[in-house]
């Protein structure tokens, strides 16, 4: 199953209330699990920099990854980008096919 990285940026106002943020995050995760039950969560991180959160998940296809991003935007994220990620060992094998 392909792996995706979801980078999310929230409004600054949504980060002033830890309890409210926890509830909103739980509600978002419940909605994603309901709409995309085939998604398998790998990790969730708060980040420094242009994005507030990074989620790593496996999804069966790019359409499901689009759904995850759309659900994030619908829940109030300023931006939500899902990037497909390739394991490094698979990348090296792919590289060998184009540099040989």
Long-range contacts (C-beta under 8 A, 24 or more apart in sequence): 1-40, 1-58, 1-59, 1-60, 2-58, 2-59, 2-60, 2-61, 2-62, 2-65, 2-84, 3-42, 3-56, 3-57, 3-58, 3-84, 3-85, 3-86, 3-87, 4-56, 4-57, 4-58, 4-59, 4-65, 4-68, 4-82, 4-83, 4-84, 4-85, 5-54, 5-55, 5-56, 5-82, 5-83, 5-85, 6-53, 6-54, 6-55, 6-56, 6-57, 6-65, 6-68, 6-69, 6-72, 6-80, 6-81, 6-82, 7-51, 7-53, 7-54, 7-79, 7-80, 7-81, 7-82, 7-83, 8-51, 8-52, 8-53, 8-54, 8-55, 8-72, 8-77, 8-79, 8-80, 8-81, 9-50, 9-51, 9-52, 9-77, 9-78, 9-79, 9-80, 10-52, 10-53, 10-76, 10-77, 10-78, 11-76, 11-78, 14-76, 15-52, 24-75, 24-76, 27-75, 28-71, 28-72, 28-75, 31-71, 31-75, 32-67, 32-68, 32-71, 35-67, 35-71, 36-64, 36-67, 36-68, 36-71, 38-64, 39-64, 39-68, 51-79, 56-85
